[in-house]
Amino acid sequence: MAVQQTQMLPPQYVEDLQKDLGTQLTALTAAPLATDKFAPKVAGMDQAQQDAYTMATTQGQGIGAFQPYITQAGAYSGPTGYQPFMSPYQQDVIDATLAEYDTQAAAGLAGIGQQAAMSGNLGGGREGVLRAQYQNKSDMNRALLQSGLLQQGFTQANQLANQAFGQQQALAQQVPGLYGQDIGTLGSAGAIQQAQEQAQLDATREQNRLRAYEPYERLGFQQTGVASIASGAPGQYQSMVTPNPTPLQNALGIAGVAGGLMTGYGDYLRGSKGIA
């Protein structure tokens, strides 16, 4: 006994739409999607950032900026640290002072002779004793005067050396900080420019991505429309494109679009022709 099979075929215009949809789907998925056009890109360092990096890694600026000042401070310490601060006129001052002292001392000796002459002891033993005592005391005072002048010059030079030592230490702390401020300012300014360039790259990538997905988006919308017409029920289309997808989402989205279209279209064809 012959088996009679009845098929409910869709209207011709629906079959035409389905055929056109299948043709477009085959052509669209025949070539791989050029993902390199919307691959993520990272903006390079701005010139200001490069300058900041160079400054930060240059010996004597970012790295070891304190070293020259520490070295100079070391020169102002130790047994000879005072020497650069000794007055170049100190010896002239000492010589002039001692010369004046010698003049005054000579006048004192002359006074002893005058007193001896007036007392009738000129050239006597008493005069000799007075001259010897005066000379010993004069020599001692002269030595004390000279040592005092030397000590005064040393004390002053040592104080100046200590002051310079402290100044160099302060510079060793301040200069790296000033360099750090410059480095920070350059880095911040460069980061602003880099962020702007990154935003431009992201906008271009998003534009290219939307352009690449547009045929899939359009075909998906068309598939929903054809299915709606064939079933007589209104269809709802949900966009497959979301803002700022990650690279992983891009890769999964490409495979999902093509796979979803093929599966949905195959299920629809089997259902419309009564094929289980």
MINUFI-834477 format. One line per 4 residues: number of its first residue (from 1); their letters; for each residue x, y, z of N, C-alpha, C. Coordinates in steps of 0.02 Angstrom, whole numbers, plus 50000, padded with zeros to 5 digits. Each point is the difference from the previous one (the first is absolute). Layout:
REM residues N
NUM	a	X/Y/Z/X/Y/Z/X/Y/Z | ...
REM end
This chain:
REM residues 276
1	mavq	50042/49940/50000/49958/50060/50000/50044/50062/50000 | 49986/50045/49956/50041/50060/49993/49987/50047/50059 | 50055/50031/50022/49996/50048/50055/49994/50070/49972 | 49951/50035/50021/49989/50068/49977/50026/50049/50052
5	qtqm	50044/50046/49979/50030/50050/50045/49980/50069/49977 | 49978/50039/50048/49978/50068/49985/50049/50050/50031 | 50025/50047/49963/50045/50053/50024/49966/50067/49994 | 50007/50039/50055/49974/50068/50000/50057/50047/49981
9	lppq	50002/50019/49938/50053/50044/49976/49982/50073/50012 | 50050/50040/50016/49986/50071/50010/49986/50034/49933 | 49971/50058/50003/49988/50037/49937/50066/50012/49963 | 49992/50012/49934/50059/50008/49959/50043/50059/50022
13	yved	49968/50055/50021/50039/50059/50018/50040/49986/50064 | 49974/49955/50044/50038/49982/50060/50060/49958/49980 | 49989/49952/49954/50057/49960/49977/50053/50044/49967 | 49977/50049/49963/50048/50046/49968/50040/50037/50052
17	lqkd	49966/50024/50052/50035/50034/50054/50050/49954/50035 | 49978/49937/50012/50044/49952/50032/50061/49985/49956 | 49989/49993/49936/50055/49987/49955/50049/50058/49998 | 49973/50061/49998/50043/50058/49999/50040/50005/50065
21	lgtq	49966/49984/50056/50034/50002/50065/50056/49949/50002 | 49988/49940/49975/50052/49949/49999/50058/50019/49956 | 49985/50032/49943/50054/50022/49955/50045/50052/50035 | 49967/50048/50031/50038/50052/50035/50042/49970/50058
25	ltal	49969/49953/50036/50035/49969/50056/50062/49963/49977 | 49992/49963/49945/50057/49963/49973/50056/50047/49978 | 49982/50053/49965/50050/50048/49976/50034/50036/50058 | 49959/50017/50052/50028/50039/50056/50049/49958/50040
29	taap	49985/49937/50010/50043/49958/50041/50054/49964/49961 | 50003/50012/49935/50051/49966/49959/50070/50027/50016 | 50004/50064/50014/50066/50030/50014/50005/50017/50074 | 50058/49991/50030/50009/50015/50071/49994/50076/50012
33	latd	49978/50016/50059/49993/50071/50019/50069/50029/50014 | 50014/50058/49971/50065/50032/50009/50003/50034/50069 | 50014/49959/50050/50000/50026/50069/50057/50048/50014 | 50052/49999/49958/50057/50045/50012/49980/50073/49995
37	kfap	49945/50014/49966/49978/50070/49992/49972/50029/50064 | 49977/49956/50045/49974/50026/50064/50032/49964/50059 | 50061/49977/49989/50038/49971/50055/50020/50056/50049 | 50001/49986/50065/50019/50051/50049/50071/50026/49988
41	kvag	50010/50064/50008/50065/50032/49993/50013/50043/50061 | 50063/50003/50018/50020/50039/50059/50039/50061/49975 | 49980/50058/50023/50035/50061/49981/50071/50000/50028 | 50047/50021/49959/50070/50003/50022/50012/50057/50049
45	mdqa	50060/50000/50028/50018/50052/50048/50003/50068/49965 | 49972/50050/50033/50005/50068/49975/50072/50024/50009 | 50019/50052/49962/50067/50026/50004/50016/50024/50071 | 49950/50030/50032/50011/50023/50069/50013/49941/50046
49	qqda	49966/49944/49989/50012/49940/50040/50070/49973/49986 | 50021/50002/49938/50067/49977/49983/50053/50044/50033 | 49987/50066/50000/50047/50045/50033/50002/49987/50075 | 49942/49986/50029/49998/49984/50072/50038/49936/50014
53	ytma	49992/49950/49957/50036/49937/50009/50075/50010/49993 | 50019/50039/49949/50072/50014/49990/50029/50036/50060 | 49964/50050/50025/50024/50037/50058/50005/49955/50061 | 49950/49957/50009/49998/49957/50059/50056/49948/50000
57	ttqg	50022/49980/49940/50050/49947/49995/50069/50026/49982 | 50008/50066/49996/50065/50029/49984/50041/50010/50063 | 50061/49977/49999/50044/50008/50058/50012/50075/50012 | 49991/50019/50062/50010/50071/50018/49936/50040/49998
61	qgig	49947/49972/49973/49936/50035/50000/49950/49962/50043 | 49967/49951/49970/49955/49960/50041/50039/49954/50046 | 50047/49962/49970/50040/49953/50039/50064/50035/50024 | 50011/49998/50064/50061/50028/50028/50005/50075/49995
65	afqp	49943/50035/49998/50002/50073/49995/50033/50031/50061 | 49999/49964/50056/50029/50025/50062/50076/49993/50003 | 50029/49956/49958/50070/49981/50007/50049/50058/49997 | 49994/50047/49952/50050/50055/49998/50000/50041/50065
69	yitq	49943/50008/50030/49996/50041/50061/50027/49963/50060 | 49989/49935/50003/50030/49960/50053/50076/49999/49993 | 50024/49994/49939/50072/50001/49988/50031/50066/50022 | 49966/50055/49982/50025/50066/50019/49997/50010/50075
73	agay	49948/49974/50031/49995/50005/50073/50057/49962/50033 | 50019/49943/49971/50057/49962/50027/50065/50040/49997 | 50007/50042/49949/50061/50041/49994/50004/50052/50055 | 49943/50018/50030/49999/50051/50052/50003/49970/50070
77	sgpt	50011/49934/50004/50006/49967/50065/50071/49973/50008 | 50016/49976/50059/50066/49973/50013/50050/50053/50021 | 50062/49980/50010/50051/50045/50027/50016/50060/49955 | 49991/49991/49935/50019/50054/49954/49939/50035/49970
81	gyqp	49941/49986/50026/49939/50029/49971/49997/50075/50006 | 50035/50029/50049/49997/50073/50011/50043/50039/49951 | 50048/49967/49969/50051/50035/49961/49972/50043/49944 | 49951/49976/49961/49974/50043/49946/49969/50066/50025
85	fmsp	49986/50004/50065/49965/50059/50027/50047/50046/50038 | 50065/49984/50000/50048/50045/50032/50005/50064/49958 | 50001/50057/50034/50005/50064/49965/50067/50007/49966 | 50001/50019/49937/50064/50009/49965/50039/50061/50027
89	yqqd	49966/50042/50039/50032/50059/50028/50021/49990/50073 | 49992/49939/50026/50015/49990/50070/50073/50013/50017 | 50044/49975/49959/50072/50010/50014/50018/50074/49996 | 49969/50036/49953/50013/50071/49996/49977/50036/50064
93	vida	49943/49979/50026/49975/50030/50061/50046/49984/50059 | 50023/49937/50003/50046/49981/50054/50065/50039/49996 | 50028/50005/49939/50064/50036/49992/49993/50073/50020 | 49946/50031/49979/49990/50071/50017/49990/50009/50075
97	tlae	49963/49954/50030/49988/50006/50072/50064/49990/50040 | 50040/49951/49981/50063/49987/50036/50050/50056/49988 | 50000/50029/49940/50045/50056/49987/49983/50059/50045 | 49936/50013/50009/49979/50054/50045/50018/49983/50072
101	ydtq	49992/49937/50017/50019/49979/50068/50075/50010/50011 | 50041/49981/49950/50072/50008/50007/50019/50073/50008 | 49965/50044/49966/50014/50072/50006/49985/50024/50071 | 49943/49977/50026/49983/50019/50068/50048/49971/50051
105	aaag	50023/49938/49987/50048/49968/50046/50066/50037/49999 | 50022/50021/49942/50063/50038/49995/49996/50066/50038 | 49941/50030/49995/49991/50063/50037/50005/49987/50076 | 49977/49942/50022/50004/49984/50071/50072/49991/50023
109	lagi	50040/49969/49957/50071/49993/50018/50035/50067/50004 | 49983/50044/49955/50030/50067/50002/49981/50036/50065 | 49941/49988/50023/49978/50031/50063/50039/49975/50059 | 50020/49936/49999/50041/49973/50055/50068/50034/50001
113	gqqa	50029/50013/49941/50065/50033/49996/49997/50072/50027 | 49945/50034/49983/49992/50069/50024/49993/50002/50076 | 49963/49951/50027/49992/49998/50072/50067/49985/50034 | 50039/49956/49970/50066/49984/50029/50047/50060/49999
117	amsg	49996/50038/49944/50043/50059/49995/49981/50052/50052 | 49936/50008/50011/49977/50050/50047/50018/49979/50072 | 50004/49936/50012/50017/49977/50068/50074/49989/50010 | 50040/50011/49947/50072/49991/50005/50022/49928/49995
121	nlgg	49957/49956/49976/50017/49928/49994/50005/49978/49927 | 50010/50046/49954/50006/49983/49929/50059/49954/49989 | 49986/49943/49971/50052/49950/49986/50015/49957/50060 | 49966/50010/50055/50012/49960/50059/49963/49934/49999
125	greg	50012/49962/50054/49969/49934/50004/49925/50003/50008 | 49975/50051/50035/49929/50005/50010/49964/50011/49934 | 50032/50043/49958/49970/50013/49934/49997/49936/49959 | 50053/49959/50005/50001/49937/49962/49946/49953/50023
129	vlra	49989/49997/50065/49948/49956/50026/49931/50023/49976 | 49987/50066/50003/49936/50026/49978/49988/49987/49925 | 50054/50008/49960/49993/49987/49928/49985/49926/49987 | 50034/49956/50037/49989/49928/49990/49929/49981/50019
133	qyqn	49976/50025/50056/49932/49985/50022/49947/50026/49950 | 50013/50061/49977/49954/50031/49951/49999/49959/49935 | 50059/49980/49978/50004/49964/49936/49965/49932/50005 | 50011/49965/50056/49967/49935/50009/49924/50007/49999
137	ksdm	49976/50050/50038/49928/50011/50001/49974/50021/49932 | 50038/50041/49965/49980/50023/49934/49997/49942/49950 | 50050/49957/50004/50001/49943/49954/49941/49953/50013 | 49984/49990/50065/49943/49958/50017/49935/50030/49975
141	nral	49992/50065/50010/49939/50033/49976/49995/49997/49924 | 50058/50006/49968/50000/49997/49926/49978/49931/49976 | 50026/49949/50034/49981/49932/49981/49926/49988/50012 | 49975/50025/50057/49929/49992/50015/49957/50037/49949
145	lqsg	50023/50059/49980/49963/50039/49950/49998/49963/49933 | 50056/49973/49981/50003/49964/49936/49957/49937/50001 | 50005/49961/50055/49960/49939/50005/49925/50017/50002 | 49984/50055/50033/49930/50020/50003/49972/50018/49931
149	llqq	50042/50035/49962/49978/50017/49932/49992/49937/49957 | 50046/49952/50008/49995/49937/49962/49938/49960/50021 | 49989/49999/50067/49943/49963/50024/49934/50032/49977 | 50000/50066/49999/49940/50035/49976/49985/49984/49927
153	gftq	50053/49999/49959/49991/49983/49929/49977/49928/49991 | 50029/49954/50041/49980/49929/49995/49927/49991/50022 | 49981/50033/50055/49932/49993/50026/49949/50025/49948 | 50016/50057/49972/49954/50028/49949/49996/49954/49939
157	anql	50057/49974/49977/50000/49955/49942/49963/49936/50016 | 50008/49974/50061/49966/49938/50019/49924/50010/50003 | 49979/50058/50025/49928/50015/50001/49972/50005/49930 | 50037/50031/49955/49977/50005/49930/49998/49930/49968
161	anqa	50049/49958/50017/50001/49932/49973/49939/49961/50024 | 49983/50007/50064/49941/49966/50028/49936/50026/49967 | 49999/50065/49988/49941/50029/49967/49994/49973/49929 | 50055/49998/49964/49998/49974/49932/49982/49926/49999
165	fgqq	50024/49963/50050/49983/49929/50005/49925/49991/50007 | 49969/50040/50043/49927/49997/50008/49963/50020/49938 | 50026/50050/49964/49967/50022/49939/50002/49945/49947 | 50057/49966/49995/50005/49946/49951/49953/49942/50018
169	qala	49994/49986/50065/49954/49948/50020/49927/50019/49983 | 49984/50063/50012/49932/50023/49984/49987/49995/49924 | 50050/50018/49961/49992/49994/49927/49993/49927/49979 | 50036/49956/50034/49996/49929/49984/49929/49974/50010
173	qqvp	49963/50031/50046/49931/49980/50012/49951/50038/49955 | 50015/50063/49986/49953/50041/49962/50003/49986/49925 | 50060/49993/49974/50008/49994/49927/49963/49938/49973 | 50008/49940/50030/49961/49943/49974/49925/50013/50003
177	glyg	49978/50036/50052/49929/50016/50004/49977/50045/49943 | 50042/50048/49983/49984/50045/49944/49999/49962/49934 | 50049/49957/49992/50000/49957/49940/49937/49957/49999 | 49981/49974/50059/49940/49959/50004/49938/50038/49981
181	qdig	49997/50064/50019/49942/50041/49981/49997/50008/49924 | 50058/50013/49970/50002/50007/49927/49979/49935/49966 | 50026/49945/50026/49983/49934/49972/49926/49987/50006 | 49972/50016/50059/49929/49990/50011/49957/50044/49954
185	tlgs	50021/50063/49991/49963/50045/49957/50001/49976/49928 | 50059/49981/49976/50005/49975/49932/49959/49936/49992 | 50004/49955/50050/49962/49938/49996/49926/50012/49998 | 49976/50048/50042/49928/50014/50001/49976/50031/49934
189	agai	50040/50048/49976/49981/50031/49936/50001/49949/49944 | 50050/49957/50000/50003/49948/49948/49943/49951/50005 | 49980/49984/50063/49945/49953/50010/49934/50028/49971 | 49991/50066/50006/49940/50031/49971/49999/49991/49924
193	qqaq	50057/50014/49970/50005/49993/49927/49992/49927/49979 | 50031/49955/50039/49995/49929/49984/49927/49976/50006 | 49965/50025/50052/49930/49981/50009/49958/50025/49942 | 50015/50060/49975/49964/50026/49942/50013/49957/49939
197	eqaq	50062/49982/49989/50016/49958/49943/49968/49931/50007 | 49999/49974/50062/49968/49935/50011/49925/50004/49986 | 49969/50055/50019/49929/50009/49987/49987/50002/49924 | 50044/50032/49963/49993/50002/49927/50008/49931/49970
201	ldat	50049/49962/50026/50010/49931/49975/49939/49958/50015 | 49972/50007/50061/49941/49960/50019/49940/50019/49957 | 49993/50065/49986/49944/50022/49958/50006/49972/49930 | 50061/50001/49973/50012/49973/49933/49987/49925/49999
205	reqn	50023/49966/50053/49989/49927/50005/49925/49985/50003 | 49963/50040/50039/49928/49988/50006/49965/50013/49933 | 50023/50051/49965/49970/50015/49935/50013/49942/49951 | 50062/49976/49999/50016/49945/49956/49963/49936/50019
209	rlra	49991/49990/50065/49964/49941/50023/49927/50002/49978 | 49969/50058/50010/49930/50007/49980/49992/49991/49924 | 50049/50026/49963/49998/49993/49928/50007/49927/49980 | 50044/49963/50035/50010/49929/49984/49940/49958/50018
213	yepy	49966/50019/50054/49942/49961/50022/49936/50019/49965 | 50000/50054/49964/49939/50025/49969/49967/49948/49955 | 50037/49964/49956/49967/49949/49959/49967/49945/50042 | 50033/49979/50054/49971/49948/50044/49937/50027/50035
217	erlg	50005/50063/50021/49943/50031/50033/49940/50004/49952 | 50014/50021/49940/49947/50007/49949/49970/49932/49982 | 50044/49950/49994/49976/49933/49982/49959/49970/50058 | 50021/50013/50061/49962/49976/50057/49931/50031/50003
221	fqqt	49996/50064/49986/49936/50034/49998/49956/49971/49944 | 50032/49987/49944/49962/49971/49944/49975/49930/50017 | 50041/49961/50035/49979/49933/50019/49938/50003/50045 | 50001/50047/50048/49942/50008/50044/49938/50018/49961
225	gvas	50009/50045/49951/49943/50020/49959/49972/49943/49960 | 50043/49960/49969/49977/49944/49959/49964/49949/50044 | 50029/49985/50058/49968/49952/50045/49932/50026/50023 | 49995/50065/50011/49937/50030/50021/49947/49994/49946
229	iasg	50021/50013/49939/49953/49996/49943/49976/49928/49991 | 50049/49953/50004/49982/49930/49988/49954/49973/50054 | 50010/50020/50061/49960/49973/50055/49937/50040/50013 | 49997/50060/49974/49942/50042/50011/49999/50034/50067
233	apgq	50053/49989/50038/50004/50032/50066/50053/50055/49997 | 49988/50056/50033/50049/50054/50000/50065/49979/50035 | 50054/50014/49969/50066/49982/50029/50032/50058/50035 | 50043/49984/50045/50039/50051/50036/50073/49988/49987
237	yqsm	50033/50052/49978/50071/49993/49985/50042/50033/50055 | 50049/49965/50024/50045/50026/50050/50069/50010/49969 | 50024/50060/50006/50065/50016/49969/50055/49957/50028 | 50045/49980/49957/50057/49959/50021/50060/50042/50018
241	vtpn	49997/50065/49989/50057/50044/50011/49990/50036/50066 | 50049/49995/50045/49999/50037/50063/50060/50047/50001 | 49993/50056/50034/50055/50049/50001/50063/49973/50033 | 50057/50018/49972/50065/49985/50028/50009/49927/50021
245	ptpl	49994/49953/49954/50011/49931/50019/50074/49986/50012 | 50012/49949/50040/50069/49980/50011/50022/49958/49941 | 50066/49989/49992/50023/49957/49945/49970/49931/50002 | 49989/49972/50062/49970/49934/50004/49927/50002/49977
249	qnal	49965/50053/50019/49931/50006/49978/49996/50007/49924 | 50048/50035/49971/50002/50006/49927/50006/49932/49968 | 50047/49960/50025/50012/49934/49970/49939/49955/50007 | 49971/50000/50060/49940/49958/50011/49941/50026/49960
253	giag	49995/50066/49993/49944/50029/49964/50000/49982/49927 | 50059/49999/49969/50005/49982/49929/49976/49929/49988 | 50024/49955/50043/49979/49930/49992/49926/49991/50015 | 49976/50038/50049/49930/49993/50020/49952/50025/49947
257	vagg	50019/50054/49966/49957/50028/49948/49989/49951/49944 | 50055/49974/49974/49995/49954/49944/49966/49935/50020 | 50018/49974/50060/49970/49938/50023/49926/50008/50013 | 49981/50057/50030/49929/50012/50015/49959/50005/49937
261	lmtg	50027/50035/49950/49963/50007/49937/49991/49933/49966 | 50052/49960/49998/49995/49935/49967/49951/49954/50037 | 50005/49998/50067/49955/49956/50038/49927/50022/49994 | 49989/50065/50009/49932/50025/49996/49969/49990/49931
265	ygdy	50040/50013/49950/49974/49992/49932/49986/49927/49985 | 50043/49954/50024/49989/49928/49988/49939/49975/50036 | 49990/50023/50063/49941/49979/50038/49937/50024/49966 | 50003/50062/49975/49940/50027/49968/49983/49960/49937
269	lrgs	50049/49983/49959/49988/49963/49939/49971/49931/50016 | 50027/49967/50052/49974/49934/50016/49929/50005/50025 | 49983/50051/50039/49933/50008/50025/49950/50019/49946 | 50020/50043/49953/49952/50023/49949/49985/49945/49950
273	kgia	50046/49952/49993/49989/49946/49951/49976/49936/50034 | 49987/50003/50065/49974/49942/50035/50052/49946/50010 | 50064/50017/50000/50054/49951/50010/50017/49997/50073 | 50002/49941/50029/50014/49993/50071/50075/50004/50012
REM end
